[in-house]
Amino acid sequence: MAEFEPNIIAFVCNWCTYTAADLAGTSRIQYPPNVKIVRLMCSGAVDPIYVMKALLEGVDGVLIGGCHPGDCHYISGNYKARRRIMILKTIVENMGMDPERIWIRWISASEGKQFAVIVKDMVELLKTKGPSPLKKTWDI
């Protein structure tokens, strides 16, 4: 049987985290190909419904990436994202799901290596947790 490879969706800010992911690629920094990137203008645009829909459809983990606090191009978007995701993690935990499958990280445009490290760390954690239990529920 093949080793489990987690499926990760990343909702990333156009100005910082997406640019860091691009920098990692252009710098040829290796990181697992398990992450699918969804580029948004700001991490504050991440609606918790996007995260829940991904989890309910069997994604193993969700990464939200944005500018460092105080550096948001839209002034307070990352603060809004942080509040929403913390509330969402509480709701997810109360539903009996694992809140550690949702990560929010601040990665600036110049931190391509940091982006790669975060993706590697998330993949390693999700490998220890195994596939999302919702995959079985929905036969994905």
N, C-alpha and C positions, 0 to 999 in steps of 0.2 A: 504494500500500500504506500502511495506517495505521501511525503511529509506535507502537513497542512500548511498552506500559504494563505494568510489573511488578506481580505479584500478591504481596502481603506478608501474612503472618500474624503478629500480635503477641500474645504471651502476656504479660499484664501483671498486676501486683500490684494488688489491690483498693484498698489503702490509699494508694498513692502514684501510680503511673503511670496507673492507670485514672482516678483523680481528676484528674490533670493533663490527660488526654485530654478528660475532661468539661469541665474549665476552658477548654481551647482552644476547644471547641465553643460553650460559653455566652458566651465572650468574642469569638466570631466571628473567631477567628484562622484564617486560611486555610491548609490543608495538603492535599496530594493525597489523593483518596479511595481510593487503592490499598491501604490497610491495612484488614484485617479483624481486629477485636480479640476476643481470647478472655480473659475476665476470670477470674483465679484469686485465691485468698485471699493467696497469697504467691509471689514469684518462685521460692522454694525448692520449690514444688510443681510446677515445670516438669520433667517427666520427659524425659530426652533422647529417649525413644521418640516423644514428641509431635513433637519437632523433626524427627527422621528421617522419620517418617510424612508430615509436611507436605512435606518436600523430595522424598521418593520419589514423592509424588503430583503433583509438578510445580510446587509453589509456588516463586516466584523468590527469595524471601528470608524469613527469620524474624527477628523482633525480640523480644527478651526484655527486659521493663522491670520494674524493681523499685525499692525504696527505696534511698536512699544508704547505703553501708556504715556500720554503726553505728546506723542509724535504723530497722532492720527491726522491725515490730510483733511479729514472732515471734522476736526476738533475733538469730538467726543464719541465717535463711532465705536472705537474699541472698548470704551467703558460700557456702552450699551450692550455690546456683544458679551462682555464678561458677566454682566448682571443676568442677561438672558440665559446664558449657558449654565451658570451656577444654579439658577432656578430649575432649568431643565434637568440637570443632573439629580437634583432632589426629587423631582417628579419621577424620573426614570428609576431611581432607587426605590421609591415607594411603590412602583409598579412591579418590583421584583427583578428588574433588569440590572446589569452591572454598569454603574456610572463611569467606571474606569475605561470603558470603551469609547468615551467622548473626551477628547483632549482639546484644550485651547492654549495656544502658544503664541508668544510675541516674537516675531522674526523680522528683522529689518532687511532692507534691500541688499545690504553688504554682507549678510550672514548666510551665504550659500552653504558653507560647511555646516553651520548650525542646523539648517533645514535638513540636510542629509542625516545628521546625527539624530534629530527628532524622529524622522521617518524610520530609521534603523531601530531606535528604541521602541517605537510604537509597534513595529512588526514583531520584535522579540517578545514584548509583553503579550501581544495577541496570540502568538504561537503558544505561549504557556497557558493561556486561557482557553484555547481551542476555538472552534467555529462558533459563530453566534447561535445561541439556542433557538433563535427565531427562524433560522434556515430550515430546521426540522418542522417547525410549525407550519410554514408556508410551502414546504417541499421545493425549496430553491436549489 
